Amino acid sequence: MRLFTHTLILGSMLLLASCGSTEEKATPTPTPAPTPAPTPAPTPTADTGHGHDHGSTSKISMSLSLAGVTLDIAAQGTLRPNAEYHLEMVLVSGAPGATVRLWIGDESGKGSMKTKADGHGDHYHGHALVPKEINGKTALWIEVQSVTGDREVGRIALQ
């Protein structure tokens, strides 16, 4: 019985000793923060009015009168599949509150994603996605529905 007790005690001590860590913990030494690289000066770009730049994409600037509403349109984008055009439109004449819809493709809109521009008083903001298939009839289409219910569609050629 005595041998059993000693063996049990010795086994327990070995078990406890093996669970402990004999590694010394090193104290971390602080390293100085790296010196940040100088920030390059910003390059002047066209202001699209919504806080970000769209790079070196083609730009369109024109007026369009549809359904008794005249809009000054500034569009920026690249004509390649699944790219996006960003549009800013300002109401020049006509009653505020018209609904403006946009799409890129052919006039029917088949295969295109139609979107509704966000209206904020006398200006609108919208995004139009270029479809997967581009051909000679591919254009930016803008549909205006006036507050009286009149609808008209206009076309802007894209390059």
MODELLER restraints for C-alpha pairs under 7 A, 6 or more apart:
rsr = mdl.restraints
at = mdl.atoms
rsr.add(forms.Gaussian(group=physical.xy_distance, feature=features.Distance(at['CA:57:A'], at['CA:76:A']), mean=6.12, stdev=0.5))
rsr.add(forms.Gaussian(group=physical.xy_distance, feature=features.Distance(at['CA:57:A'], at['CA:77:A']), mean=5.03, stdev=0.5))
rsr.add(forms.Gaussian(group=physical.xy_distance, feature=features.Distance(at['CA:57:A'], at['CA:78:A']), mean=5.49, stdev=0.5))
rsr.add(forms.Gaussian(group=physical.xy_distance, feature=features.Distance(at['CA:58:A'], at['CA:76:A']), mean=5.64, stdev=0.5))
rsr.add(forms.Gaussian(group=physical.xy_distance, feature=features.Distance(at['CA:58:A'], at['CA:77:A']), mean=5.57, stdev=0.5))
rsr.add(forms.Gaussian(group=physical.xy_distance, feature=features.Distance(at['CA:58:A'], at['CA:78:A']), mean=6.09, stdev=0.5))
rsr.add(forms.Gaussian(group=physical.xy_distance, feature=features.Distance(at['CA:59:A'], at['CA:75:A']), mean=5.68, stdev=0.5))
rsr.add(forms.Gaussian(group=physical.xy_distance, feature=features.Distance(at['CA:59:A'], at['CA:76:A']), mean=4.50, stdev=0.5))
rsr.add(forms.Gaussian(group=physical.xy_distance, feature=features.Distance(at['CA:59:A'], at['CA:77:A']), mean=6.80, stdev=0.5))
rsr.add(forms.Gaussian(group=physical.xy_distance, feature=features.Distance(at['CA:60:A'], at['CA:74:A']), mean=5.52, stdev=0.5))
rsr.add(forms.Gaussian(group=physical.xy_distance, feature=features.Distance(at['CA:60:A'], at['CA:75:A']), mean=4.89, stdev=0.5))
rsr.add(forms.Gaussian(group=physical.xy_distance, feature=features.Distance(at['CA:60:A'], at['CA:76:A']), mean=6.25, stdev=0.5))
rsr.add(forms.Gaussian(group=physical.xy_distance, feature=features.Distance(at['CA:61:A'], at['CA:73:A']), mean=5.62, stdev=0.5))
rsr.add(forms.Gaussian(group=physical.xy_distance, feature=features.Distance(at['CA:61:A'], at['CA:74:A']), mean=4.51, stdev=0.5))
rsr.add(forms.Gaussian(group=physical.xy_distance, feature=features.Distance(at['CA:61:A'], at['CA:75:A']), mean=6.50, stdev=0.5))
rsr.add(forms.Gaussian(group=physical.xy_distance, feature=features.Distance(at['CA:62:A'], at['CA:72:A']), mean=5.82, stdev=0.5))
rsr.add(forms.Gaussian(group=physical.xy_distance, feature=features.Distance(at['CA:62:A'], at['CA:73:A']), mean=5.32, stdev=0.5))
rsr.add(forms.Gaussian(group=physical.xy_distance, feature=features.Distance(at['CA:62:A'], at['CA:74:A']), mean=6.74, stdev=0.5))
rsr.add(forms.Gaussian(group=physical.xy_distance, feature=features.Distance(at['CA:63:A'], at['CA:70:A']), mean=6.83, stdev=0.5))
rsr.add(forms.Gaussian(group=physical.xy_distance, feature=features.Distance(at['CA:63:A'], at['CA:71:A']), mean=5.52, stdev=0.5))
rsr.add(forms.Gaussian(group=physical.xy_distance, feature=features.Distance(at['CA:63:A'], at['CA:72:A']), mean=4.31, stdev=0.5))
rsr.add(forms.Gaussian(group=physical.xy_distance, feature=features.Distance(at['CA:63:A'], at['CA:73:A']), mean=5.78, stdev=0.5))
rsr.add(forms.Gaussian(group=physical.xy_distance, feature=features.Distance(at['CA:64:A'], at['CA:70:A']), mean=5.60, stdev=0.5))
rsr.add(forms.Gaussian(group=physical.xy_distance, feature=features.Distance(at['CA:64:A'], at['CA:71:A']), mean=5.42, stdev=0.5))
rsr.add(forms.Gaussian(group=physical.xy_distance, feature=features.Distance(at['CA:64:A'], at['CA:72:A']), mean=6.57, stdev=0.5))
rsr.add(forms.Gaussian(group=physical.xy_distance, feature=features.Distance(at['CA:65:A'], at['CA:71:A']), mean=6.35, stdev=0.5))
rsr.add(forms.Gaussian(group=physical.xy_distance, feature=features.Distance(at['CA:66:A'], at['CA:144:A']), mean=6.06, stdev=0.5))
rsr.add(forms.Gaussian(group=physical.xy_distance, feature=features.Distance(at['CA:66:A'], at['CA:152:A']), mean=5.41, stdev=0.5))
rsr.add(forms.Gaussian(group=physical.xy_distance, feature=features.Distance(at['CA:66:A'], at['CA:153:A']), mean=6.75, stdev=0.5))
rsr.add(forms.Gaussian(group=physical.xy_distance, feature=features.Distance(at['CA:66:A'], at['CA:154:A']), mean=6.82, stdev=0.5))
rsr.add(forms.Gaussian(group=physical.xy_distance, feature=features.Distance(at['CA:67:A'], at['CA:144:A']), mean=6.26, stdev=0.5))
rsr.add(forms.Gaussian(group=physical.xy_distance, feature=features.Distance(at['CA:67:A'], at['CA:145:A']), mean=6.56, stdev=0.5))
rsr.add(forms.Gaussian(group=physical.xy_distance, feature=features.Distance(at['CA:67:A'], at['CA:146:A']), mean=5.98, stdev=0.5))
rsr.add(forms.Gaussian(group=physical.xy_distance, feature=features.Distance(at['CA:67:A'], at['CA:150:A']), mean=5.57, stdev=0.5))
rsr.add(forms.Gaussian(group=physical.xy_distance, feature=features.Distance(at['CA:67:A'], at['CA:151:A']), mean=5.53, stdev=0.5))
rsr.add(forms.Gaussian(group=physical.xy_distance, feature=features.Distance(at['CA:67:A'], at['CA:152:A']), mean=5.20, stdev=0.5))
rsr.add(forms.Gaussian(group=physical.xy_distance, feature=features.Distance(at['CA:68:A'], at['CA:94:A']), mean=5.87, stdev=0.5))
rsr.add(forms.Gaussian(group=physical.xy_distance, feature=features.Distance(at['CA:69:A'], at['CA:93:A']), mean=5.72, stdev=0.5))
rsr.add(forms.Gaussian(group=physical.xy_distance, feature=features.Distance(at['CA:69:A'], at['CA:94:A']), mean=4.47, stdev=0.5))
rsr.add(forms.Gaussian(group=physical.xy_distance, feature=features.Distance(at['CA:69:A'], at['CA:146:A']), mean=6.98, stdev=0.5))
rsr.add(forms.Gaussian(group=physical.xy_distance, feature=features.Distance(at['CA:70:A'], at['CA:91:A']), mean=6.12, stdev=0.5))
rsr.add(forms.Gaussian(group=physical.xy_distance, feature=features.Distance(at['CA:70:A'], at['CA:92:A']), mean=5.35, stdev=0.5))
rsr.add(forms.Gaussian(group=physical.xy_distance, feature=features.Distance(at['CA:70:A'], at['CA:93:A']), mean=5.10, stdev=0.5))
rsr.add(forms.Gaussian(group=physical.xy_distance, feature=features.Distance(at['CA:70:A'], at['CA:94:A']), mean=6.46, stdev=0.5))
rsr.add(forms.Gaussian(group=physical.xy_distance, feature=features.Distance(at['CA:71:A'], at['CA:89:A']), mean=5.91, stdev=0.5))
rsr.add(forms.Gaussian(group=physical.xy_distance, feature=features.Distance(at['CA:71:A'], at['CA:90:A']), mean=5.38, stdev=0.5))
rsr.add(forms.Gaussian(group=physical.xy_distance, feature=features.Distance(at['CA:71:A'], at['CA:91:A']), mean=4.74, stdev=0.5))
rsr.add(forms.Gaussian(group=physical.xy_distance, feature=features.Distance(at['CA:71:A'], at['CA:92:A']), mean=5.46, stdev=0.5))
rsr.add(forms.Gaussian(group=physical.xy_distance, feature=features.Distance(at['CA:72:A'], at['CA:89:A']), mean=5.47, stdev=0.5))
rsr.add(forms.Gaussian(group=physical.xy_distance, feature=features.Distance(at['CA:72:A'], at['CA:90:A']), mean=5.13, stdev=0.5))
rsr.add(forms.Gaussian(group=physical.xy_distance, feature=features.Distance(at['CA:72:A'], at['CA:91:A']), mean=6.61, stdev=0.5))
rsr.add(forms.Gaussian(group=physical.xy_distance, feature=features.Distance(at['CA:72:A'], at['CA:92:A']), mean=6.59, stdev=0.5))
rsr.add(forms.Gaussian(group=physical.xy_distance, feature=features.Distance(at['CA:73:A'], at['CA:87:A']), mean=6.89, stdev=0.5))
rsr.add(forms.Gaussian(group=physical.xy_distance, feature=features.Distance(at['CA:73:A'], at['CA:88:A']), mean=5.91, stdev=0.5))
rsr.add(forms.Gaussian(group=physical.xy_distance, feature=features.Distance(at['CA:73:A'], at['CA:89:A']), mean=4.51, stdev=0.5))
rsr.add(forms.Gaussian(group=physical.xy_distance, feature=features.Distance(at['CA:73:A'], at['CA:90:A']), mean=6.68, stdev=0.5))
rsr.add(forms.Gaussian(group=physical.xy_distance, feature=features.Distance(at['CA:74:A'], at['CA:87:A']), mean=5.67, stdev=0.5))
rsr.add(forms.Gaussian(group=physical.xy_distance, feature=features.Distance(at['CA:74:A'], at['CA:88:A']), mean=5.20, stdev=0.5))
rsr.add(forms.Gaussian(group=physical.xy_distance, feature=features.Distance(at['CA:74:A'], at['CA:89:A']), mean=6.33, stdev=0.5))
rsr.add(forms.Gaussian(group=physical.xy_distance, feature=features.Distance(at['CA:75:A'], at['CA:85:A']), mean=6.50, stdev=0.5))
rsr.add(forms.Gaussian(group=physical.xy_distance, feature=features.Distance(at['CA:75:A'], at['CA:86:A']), mean=5.54, stdev=0.5))
rsr.add(forms.Gaussian(group=physical.xy_distance, feature=features.Distance(at['CA:75:A'], at['CA:87:A']), mean=4.35, stdev=0.5))
rsr.add(forms.Gaussian(group=physical.xy_distance, feature=features.Distance(at['CA:75:A'], at['CA:88:A']), mean=6.42, stdev=0.5))
rsr.add(forms.Gaussian(group=physical.xy_distance, feature=features.Distance(at['CA:76:A'], at['CA:85:A']), mean=5.40, stdev=0.5))
rsr.add(forms.Gaussian(group=physical.xy_distance, feature=features.Distance(at['CA:76:A'], at['CA:86:A']), mean=5.30, stdev=0.5))
rsr.add(forms.Gaussian(group=physical.xy_distance, feature=features.Distance(at['CA:76:A'], at['CA:87:A']), mean=6.56, stdev=0.5))
rsr.add(forms.Gaussian(group=physical.xy_distance, feature=features.Distance(at['CA:77:A'], at['CA:84:A']), mean=5.91, stdev=0.5))
rsr.add(forms.Gaussian(group=physical.xy_distance, feature=features.Distance(at['CA:77:A'], at['CA:85:A']), mean=4.16, stdev=0.5))
rsr.add(forms.Gaussian(group=physical.xy_distance, feature=features.Distance(at['CA:77:A'], at['CA:86:A']), mean=6.33, stdev=0.5))
rsr.add(forms.Gaussian(group=physical.xy_distance, feature=features.Distance(at['CA:78:A'], at['CA:84:A']), mean=6.93, stdev=0.5))
rsr.add(forms.Gaussian(group=physical.xy_distance, feature=features.Distance(at['CA:78:A'], at['CA:85:A']), mean=6.80, stdev=0.5))
rsr.add(forms.Gaussian(group=physical.xy_distance, feature=features.Distance(at['CA:79:A'], at['CA:130:A']), mean=6.71, stdev=0.5))
rsr.add(forms.Gaussian(group=physical.xy_distance, feature=features.Distance(at['CA:79:A'], at['CA:158:A']), mean=6.93, stdev=0.5))
rsr.add(forms.Gaussian(group=physical.xy_distance, feature=features.Distance(at['CA:79:A'], at['CA:159:A']), mean=6.41, stdev=0.5))
rsr.add(forms.Gaussian(group=physical.xy_distance, feature=features.Distance(at['CA:80:A'], at['CA:130:A']), mean=6.58, stdev=0.5))
rsr.add(forms.Gaussian(group=physical.xy_distance, feature=features.Distance(at['CA:81:A'], at['CA:130:A']), mean=5.43, stdev=0.5))
rsr.add(forms.Gaussian(group=physical.xy_distance, feature=features.Distance(at['CA:81:A'], at['CA:131:A']), mean=5.48, stdev=0.5))
rsr.add(forms.Gaussian(group=physical.xy_distance, feature=features.Distance(at['CA:81:A'], at['CA:132:A']), mean=4.54, stdev=0.5))
rsr.add(forms.Gaussian(group=physical.xy_distance, feature=features.Distance(at['CA:81:A'], at['CA:133:A']), mean=6.67, stdev=0.5))
rsr.add(forms.Gaussian(group=physical.xy_distance, feature=features.Distance(at['CA:82:A'], at['CA:129:A']), mean=6.04, stdev=0.5))
rsr.add(forms.Gaussian(group=physical.xy_distance, feature=features.Distance(at['CA:82:A'], at['CA:130:A']), mean=5.00, stdev=0.5))
rsr.add(forms.Gaussian(group=physical.xy_distance, feature=features.Distance(at['CA:82:A'], at['CA:131:A']), mean=5.72, stdev=0.5))
rsr.add(forms.Gaussian(group=physical.xy_distance, feature=features.Distance(at['CA:82:A'], at['CA:132:A']), mean=6.02, stdev=0.5))
rsr.add(forms.Gaussian(group=physical.xy_distance, feature=features.Distance(at['CA:83:A'], at['CA:129:A']), mean=5.92, stdev=0.5))
rsr.add(forms.Gaussian(group=physical.xy_distance, feature=features.Distance(at['CA:83:A'], at['CA:130:A']), mean=5.32, stdev=0.5))
rsr.add(forms.Gaussian(group=physical.xy_distance, feature=features.Distance(at['CA:84:A'], at['CA:127:A']), mean=6.54, stdev=0.5))
rsr.add(forms.Gaussian(group=physical.xy_distance, feature=features.Distance(at['CA:84:A'], at['CA:128:A']), mean=5.62, stdev=0.5))
rsr.add(forms.Gaussian(group=physical.xy_distance, feature=features.Distance(at['CA:84:A'], at['CA:129:A']), mean=4.51, stdev=0.5))
rsr.add(forms.Gaussian(group=physical.xy_distance, feature=features.Distance(at['CA:84:A'], at['CA:130:A']), mean=5.92, stdev=0.5))
rsr.add(forms.Gaussian(group=physical.xy_distance, feature=features.Distance(at['CA:85:A'], at['CA:127:A']), mean=5.60, stdev=0.5))
rsr.add(forms.Gaussian(group=physical.xy_distance, feature=features.Distance(at['CA:85:A'], at['CA:128:A']), mean=5.16, stdev=0.5))
rsr.add(forms.Gaussian(group=physical.xy_distance, feature=features.Distance(at['CA:85:A'], at['CA:129:A']), mean=6.39, stdev=0.5))
rsr.add(forms.Gaussian(group=physical.xy_distance, feature=features.Distance(at['CA:86:A'], at['CA:126:A']), mean=6.03, stdev=0.5))
rsr.add(forms.Gaussian(group=physical.xy_distance, feature=features.Distance(at['CA:86:A'], at['CA:127:A']), mean=4.69, stdev=0.5))
rsr.add(forms.Gaussian(group=physical.xy_distance, feature=features.Distance(at['CA:86:A'], at['CA:128:A']), mean=6.66, stdev=0.5))
rsr.add(forms.Gaussian(group=physical.xy_distance, feature=features.Distance(at['CA:87:A'], at['CA:125:A']), mean=5.69, stdev=0.5))
rsr.add(forms.Gaussian(group=physical.xy_distance, feature=features.Distance(at['CA:87:A'], at['CA:126:A']), mean=5.11, stdev=0.5))
rsr.add(forms.Gaussian(group=physical.xy_distance, feature=features.Distance(at['CA:87:A'], at['CA:127:A']), mean=6.08, stdev=0.5))
rsr.add(forms.Gaussian(group=physical.xy_distance, feature=features.Distance(at['CA:88:A'], at['CA:124:A']), mean=5.90, stdev=0.5))
rsr.add(forms.Gaussian(group=physical.xy_distance, feature=features.Distance(at['CA:88:A'], at['CA:125:A']), mean=4.78, stdev=0.5))
rsr.add(forms.Gaussian(group=physical.xy_distance, feature=features.Distance(at['CA:88:A'], at['CA:126:A']), mean=6.69, stdev=0.5))
rsr.add(forms.Gaussian(group=physical.xy_distance, feature=features.Distance(at['CA:89:A'], at['CA:123:A']), mean=5.51, stdev=0.5))
rsr.add(forms.Gaussian(group=physical.xy_distance, feature=features.Distance(at['CA:89:A'], at['CA:124:A']), mean=4.92, stdev=0.5))
rsr.add(forms.Gaussian(group=physical.xy_distance, feature=features.Distance(at['CA:89:A'], at['CA:125:A']), mean=6.30, stdev=0.5))
rsr.add(forms.Gaussian(group=physical.xy_distance, feature=features.Distance(at['CA:90:A'], at['CA:122:A']), mean=5.94, stdev=0.5))
rsr.add(forms.Gaussian(group=physical.xy_distance, feature=features.Distance(at['CA:90:A'], at['CA:123:A']), mean=4.28, stdev=0.5))
rsr.add(forms.Gaussian(group=physical.xy_distance, feature=features.Distance(at['CA:90:A'], at['CA:124:A']), mean=6.32, stdev=0.5))
rsr.add(forms.Gaussian(group=physical.xy_distance, feature=features.Distance(at['CA:91:A'], at['CA:122:A']), mean=5.03, stdev=0.5))
rsr.add(forms.Gaussian(group=physical.xy_distance, feature=features.Distance(at['CA:91:A'], at['CA:123:A']), mean=5.70, stdev=0.5))
rsr.add(forms.Gaussian(group=physical.xy_distance, feature=features.Distance(at['CA:95:A'], at['CA:147:A']), mean=6.95, stdev=0.5))
rsr.add(forms.Gaussian(group=physical.xy_distance, feature=features.Distance(at['CA:96:A'], at['CA:121:A']), mean=6.49, stdev=0.5))
rsr.add(forms.Gaussian(group=physical.xy_distance, feature=features.Distance(at['CA:96:A'], at['CA:122:A']), mean=6.10, stdev=0.5))
rsr.add(forms.Gaussian(group=physical.xy_distance, feature=features.Distance(at['CA:97:A'], at['CA:147:A']), mean=6.15, stdev=0.5))
rsr.add(forms.Gaussian(group=physical.xy_distance, feature=features.Distance(at['CA:98:A'], at['CA:144:A']), mean=6.61, stdev=0.5))
rsr.add(forms.Gaussian(group=physical.xy_distance, feature=features.Distance(at['CA:98:A'], at['CA:145:A']), mean=5.57, stdev=0.5))
rsr.add(forms.Gaussian(group=physical.xy_distance, feature=features.Distance(at['CA:98:A'], at['CA:146:A']), mean=4.45, stdev=0.5))
rsr.add(forms.Gaussian(group=physical.xy_distance, feature=features.Distance(at['CA:98:A'], at['CA:147:A']), mean=5.30, stdev=0.5))
rsr.add(forms.Gaussian(group=physical.xy_distance, feature=features.Distance(at['CA:99:A'], at['CA:144:A']), mean=5.74, stdev=0.5))
rsr.add(forms.Gaussian(group=physical.xy_distance, feature=features.Distance(at['CA:99:A'], at['CA:145:A']), mean=5.04, stdev=0.5))
rsr.add(forms.Gaussian(group=physical.xy_distance, feature=features.Distance(at['CA:99:A'], at['CA:146:A']), mean=6.48, stdev=0.5))
rsr.add(forms.Gaussian(group=physical.xy_distance, feature=features.Distance(at['CA:100:A'], at['CA:116:A']), mean=5.86, stdev=0.5))
rsr.add(forms.Gaussian(group=physical.xy_distance, feature=features.Distance(at['CA:100:A'], at['CA:117:A']), mean=5.46, stdev=0.5))
rsr.add(forms.Gaussian(group=physical.xy_distance, feature=features.Distance(at['CA:100:A'], at['CA:142:A']), mean=6.85, stdev=0.5))
rsr.add(forms.Gaussian(group=physical.xy_distance, feature=features.Distance(at['CA:100:A'], at['CA:143:A']), mean=5.69, stdev=0.5))
rsr.add(forms.Gaussian(group=physical.xy_distance, feature=features.Distance(at['CA:100:A'], at['CA:144:A']), mean=4.70, stdev=0.5))
rsr.add(forms.Gaussian(group=physical.xy_distance, feature=features.Distance(at['CA:100:A'], at['CA:145:A']), mean=6.49, stdev=0.5))
rsr.add(forms.Gaussian(group=physical.xy_distance, feature=features.Distance(at['CA:101:A'], at['CA:114:A']), mean=6.69, stdev=0.5))
rsr.add(forms.Gaussian(group=physical.xy_distance, feature=features.Distance(at['CA:101:A'], at['CA:115:A']), mean=5.55, stdev=0.5))
rsr.add(forms.Gaussian(group=physical.xy_distance, feature=features.Distance(at['CA:101:A'], at['CA:116:A']), mean=4.33, stdev=0.5))
rsr.add(forms.Gaussian(group=physical.xy_distance, feature=features.Distance(at['CA:101:A'], at['CA:117:A']), mean=5.85, stdev=0.5))
rsr.add(forms.Gaussian(group=physical.xy_distance, feature=features.Distance(at['CA:101:A'], at['CA:142:A']), mean=5.77, stdev=0.5))
rsr.add(forms.Gaussian(group=physical.xy_distance, feature=features.Distance(at['CA:101:A'], at['CA:143:A']), mean=5.06, stdev=0.5))
rsr.add(forms.Gaussian(group=physical.xy_distance, feature=features.Distance(at['CA:101:A'], at['CA:144:A']), mean=6.54, stdev=0.5))
rsr.add(forms.Gaussian(group=physical.xy_distance, feature=features.Distance(at['CA:102:A'], at['CA:114:A']), mean=5.59, stdev=0.5))
rsr.add(forms.Gaussian(group=physical.xy_distance, feature=features.Distance(at['CA:102:A'], at['CA:115:A']), mean=5.27, stdev=0.5))
rsr.add(forms.Gaussian(group=physical.xy_distance, feature=features.Distance(at['CA:102:A'], at['CA:116:A']), mean=6.23, stdev=0.5))
rsr.add(forms.Gaussian(group=physical.xy_distance, feature=features.Distance(at['CA:102:A'], at['CA:128:A']), mean=6.10, stdev=0.5))
rsr.add(forms.Gaussian(group=physical.xy_distance, feature=features.Distance(at['CA:102:A'], at['CA:141:A']), mean=5.71, stdev=0.5))
rsr.add(forms.Gaussian(group=physical.xy_distance, feature=features.Distance(at['CA:102:A'], at['CA:142:A']), mean=4.80, stdev=0.5))
rsr.add(forms.Gaussian(group=physical.xy_distance, feature=features.Distance(at['CA:102:A'], at['CA:143:A']), mean=6.46, stdev=0.5))
rsr.add(forms.Gaussian(group=physical.xy_distance, feature=features.Distance(at['CA:103:A'], at['CA:109:A']), mean=6.85, stdev=0.5))
rsr.add(forms.Gaussian(group=physical.xy_distance, feature=features.Distance(at['CA:103:A'], at['CA:112:A']), mean=6.31, stdev=0.5))
rsr.add(forms.Gaussian(group=physical.xy_distance, feature=features.Distance(at['CA:103:A'], at['CA:113:A']), mean=5.99, stdev=0.5))
rsr.add(forms.Gaussian(group=physical.xy_distance, feature=features.Distance(at['CA:103:A'], at['CA:114:A']), mean=4.68, stdev=0.5))
rsr.add(forms.Gaussian(group=physical.xy_distance, feature=features.Distance(at['CA:103:A'], at['CA:115:A']), mean=6.43, stdev=0.5))
rsr.add(forms.Gaussian(group=physical.xy_distance, feature=features.Distance(at['CA:103:A'], at['CA:128:A']), mean=5.39, stdev=0.5))
rsr.add(forms.Gaussian(group=physical.xy_distance, feature=features.Distance(at['CA:103:A'], at['CA:129:A']), mean=6.96, stdev=0.5))
rsr.add(forms.Gaussian(group=physical.xy_distance, feature=features.Distance(at['CA:103:A'], at['CA:140:A']), mean=5.96, stdev=0.5))
rsr.add(forms.Gaussian(group=physical.xy_distance, feature=features.Distance(at['CA:103:A'], at['CA:141:A']), mean=5.35, stdev=0.5))
rsr.add(forms.Gaussian(group=physical.xy_distance, feature=features.Distance(at['CA:103:A'], at['CA:142:A']), mean=6.87, stdev=0.5))
rsr.add(forms.Gaussian(group=physical.xy_distance, feature=features.Distance(at['CA:104:A'], at['CA:112:A']), mean=6.21, stdev=0.5))
rsr.add(forms.Gaussian(group=physical.xy_distance, feature=features.Distance(at['CA:104:A'], at['CA:128:A']), mean=6.31, stdev=0.5))
rsr.add(forms.Gaussian(group=physical.xy_distance, feature=features.Distance(at['CA:104:A'], at['CA:129:A']), mean=6.47, stdev=0.5))
rsr.add(forms.Gaussian(group=physical.xy_distance, feature=features.Distance(at['CA:104:A'], at['CA:130:A']), mean=5.53, stdev=0.5))
rsr.add(forms.Gaussian(group=physical.xy_distance, feature=features.Distance(at['CA:104:A'], at['CA:131:A']), mean=6.82, stdev=0.5))
rsr.add(forms.Gaussian(group=physical.xy_distance, feature=features.Distance(at['CA:104:A'], at['CA:138:A']), mean=6.53, stdev=0.5))
rsr.add(forms.Gaussian(group=physical.xy_distance, feature=features.Distance(at['CA:104:A'], at['CA:139:A']), mean=5.50, stdev=0.5))
rsr.add(forms.Gaussian(group=physical.xy_distance, feature=features.Distance(at['CA:104:A'], at['CA:140:A']), mean=4.51, stdev=0.5))
rsr.add(forms.Gaussian(group=physical.xy_distance, feature=features.Distance(at['CA:104:A'], at['CA:141:A']), mean=5.97, stdev=0.5))
rsr.add(forms.Gaussian(group=physical.xy_distance, feature=features.Distance(at['CA:105:A'], at['CA:112:A']), mean=5.85, stdev=0.5))
rsr.add(forms.Gaussian(group=physical.xy_distance, feature=features.Distance(at['CA:105:A'], at['CA:131:A']), mean=6.56, stdev=0.5))
rsr.add(forms.Gaussian(group=physical.xy_distance, feature=features.Distance(at['CA:105:A'], at['CA:138:A']), mean=4.33, stdev=0.5))
rsr.add(forms.Gaussian(group=physical.xy_distance, feature=features.Distance(at['CA:105:A'], at['CA:139:A']), mean=5.42, stdev=0.5))
rsr.add(forms.Gaussian(group=physical.xy_distance, feature=features.Distance(at['CA:105:A'], at['CA:140:A']), mean=6.71, stdev=0.5))
rsr.add(forms.Gaussian(group=physical.xy_distance, feature=features.Distance(at['CA:106:A'], at['CA:137:A']), mean=5.60, stdev=0.5))
rsr.add(forms.Gaussian(group=physical.xy_distance, feature=features.Distance(at['CA:106:A'], at['CA:138:A']), mean=5.22, stdev=0.5))
rsr.add(forms.Gaussian(group=physical.xy_distance, feature=features.Distance(at['CA:106:A'], at['CA:139:A']), mean=6.36, stdev=0.5))
rsr.add(forms.Gaussian(group=physical.xy_distance, feature=features.Distance(at['CA:107:A'], at['CA:141:A']), mean=6.83, stdev=0.5))
rsr.add(forms.Gaussian(group=physical.xy_distance, feature=features.Distance(at['CA:111:A'], at['CA:131:A']), mean=6.67, stdev=0.5))
rsr.add(forms.Gaussian(group=physical.xy_distance, feature=features.Distance(at['CA:112:A'], at['CA:131:A']), mean=5.55, stdev=0.5))
rsr.add(forms.Gaussian(group=physical.xy_distance, feature=features.Distance(at['CA:113:A'], at['CA:129:A']), mean=6.50, stdev=0.5))
rsr.add(forms.Gaussian(group=physical.xy_distance, feature=features.Distance(at['CA:115:A'], at['CA:128:A']), mean=6.66, stdev=0.5))
rsr.add(forms.Gaussian(group=physical.xy_distance, feature=features.Distance(at['CA:116:A'], at['CA:126:A']), mean=6.96, stdev=0.5))
rsr.add(forms.Gaussian(group=physical.xy_distance, feature=features.Distance(at['CA:117:A'], at['CA:124:A']), mean=6.00, stdev=0.5))
rsr.add(forms.Gaussian(group=physical.xy_distance, feature=features.Distance(at['CA:117:A'], at['CA:125:A']), mean=5.40, stdev=0.5))
rsr.add(forms.Gaussian(group=physical.xy_distance, feature=features.Distance(at['CA:117:A'], at['CA:126:A']), mean=4.32, stdev=0.5))
rsr.add(forms.Gaussian(group=physical.xy_distance, feature=features.Distance(at['CA:118:A'], at['CA:124:A']), mean=5.35, stdev=0.5))
rsr.add(forms.Gaussian(group=physical.xy_distance, feature=features.Distance(at['CA:118:A'], at['CA:125:A']), mean=5.20, stdev=0.5))
rsr.add(forms.Gaussian(group=physical.xy_distance, feature=features.Distance(at['CA:118:A'], at['CA:126:A']), mean=6.18, stdev=0.5))
rsr.add(forms.Gaussian(group=physical.xy_distance, feature=features.Distance(at['CA:119:A'], at['CA:125:A']), mean=6.66, stdev=0.5))
rsr.add(forms.Gaussian(group=physical.xy_distance, feature=features.Distance(at['CA:139:A'], at['CA:155:A']), mean=6.46, stdev=0.5))
rsr.add(forms.Gaussian(group=physical.xy_distance, feature=features.Distance(at['CA:139:A'], at['CA:156:A']), mean=5.86, stdev=0.5))
rsr.add(forms.Gaussian(group=physical.xy_distance, feature=features.Distance(at['CA:139:A'], at['CA:157:A']), mean=4.97, stdev=0.5))
rsr.add(forms.Gaussian(group=physical.xy_distance, feature=features.Distance(at['CA:139:A'], at['CA:158:A']), mean=5.45, stdev=0.5))
rsr.add(forms.Gaussian(group=physical.xy_distance, feature=features.Distance(at['CA:140:A'], at['CA:155:A']), mean=5.85, stdev=0.5))
rsr.add(forms.Gaussian(group=physical.xy_distance, feature=features.Distance(at['CA:140:A'], at['CA:156:A']), mean=5.06, stdev=0.5))
rsr.add(forms.Gaussian(group=physical.xy_distance, feature=features.Distance(at['CA:140:A'], at['CA:157:A']), mean=6.37, stdev=0.5))
rsr.add(forms.Gaussian(group=physical.xy_distance, feature=features.Distance(at['CA:140:A'], at['CA:158:A']), mean=6.67, stdev=0.5))
rsr.add(forms.Gaussian(group=physical.xy_distance, feature=features.Distance(at['CA:141:A'], at['CA:153:A']), mean=6.80, stdev=0.5))
rsr.add(forms.Gaussian(group=physical.xy_distance, feature=features.Distance(at['CA:141:A'], at['CA:154:A']), mean=5.75, stdev=0.5))
rsr.add(forms.Gaussian(group=physical.xy_distance, feature=features.Distance(at['CA:141:A'], at['CA:155:A']), mean=4.73, stdev=0.5))
rsr.add(forms.Gaussian(group=physical.xy_distance, feature=features.Distance(at['CA:141:A'], at['CA:156:A']), mean=6.34, stdev=0.5))
rsr.add(forms.Gaussian(group=physical.xy_distance, feature=features.Distance(at['CA:142:A'], at['CA:153:A']), mean=5.61, stdev=0.5))
rsr.add(forms.Gaussian(group=physical.xy_distance, feature=features.Distance(at['CA:142:A'], at['CA:154:A']), mean=5.25, stdev=0.5))
rsr.add(forms.Gaussian(group=physical.xy_distance, feature=features.Distance(at['CA:142:A'], at['CA:155:A']), mean=6.44, stdev=0.5))
rsr.add(forms.Gaussian(group=physical.xy_distance, feature=features.Distance(at['CA:143:A'], at['CA:151:A']), mean=6.88, stdev=0.5))
rsr.add(forms.Gaussian(group=physical.xy_distance, feature=features.Distance(at['CA:143:A'], at['CA:152:A']), mean=5.65, stdev=0.5))
rsr.add(forms.Gaussian(group=physical.xy_distance, feature=features.Distance(at['CA:143:A'], at['CA:153:A']), mean=4.24, stdev=0.5))
rsr.add(forms.Gaussian(group=physical.xy_distance, feature=features.Distance(at['CA:143:A'], at['CA:154:A']), mean=6.34, stdev=0.5))
rsr.add(forms.Gaussian(group=physical.xy_distance, feature=features.Distance(at['CA:144:A'], at['CA:151:A']), mean=5.61, stdev=0.5))
rsr.add(forms.Gaussian(group=physical.xy_distance, feature=features.Distance(at['CA:144:A'], at['CA:152:A']), mean=5.60, stdev=0.5))
rsr.add(forms.Gaussian(group=physical.xy_distance, feature=features.Distance(at['CA:144:A'], at['CA:153:A']), mean=6.46, stdev=0.5))
rsr.add(forms.Gaussian(group=physical.xy_distance, feature=features.Distance(at['CA:145:A'], at['CA:151:A']), mean=4.36, stdev=0.5))
rsr.add(forms.Gaussian(group=physical.xy_distance, feature=features.Distance(at['CA:145:A'], at['CA:152:A']), mean=6.76, stdev=0.5))
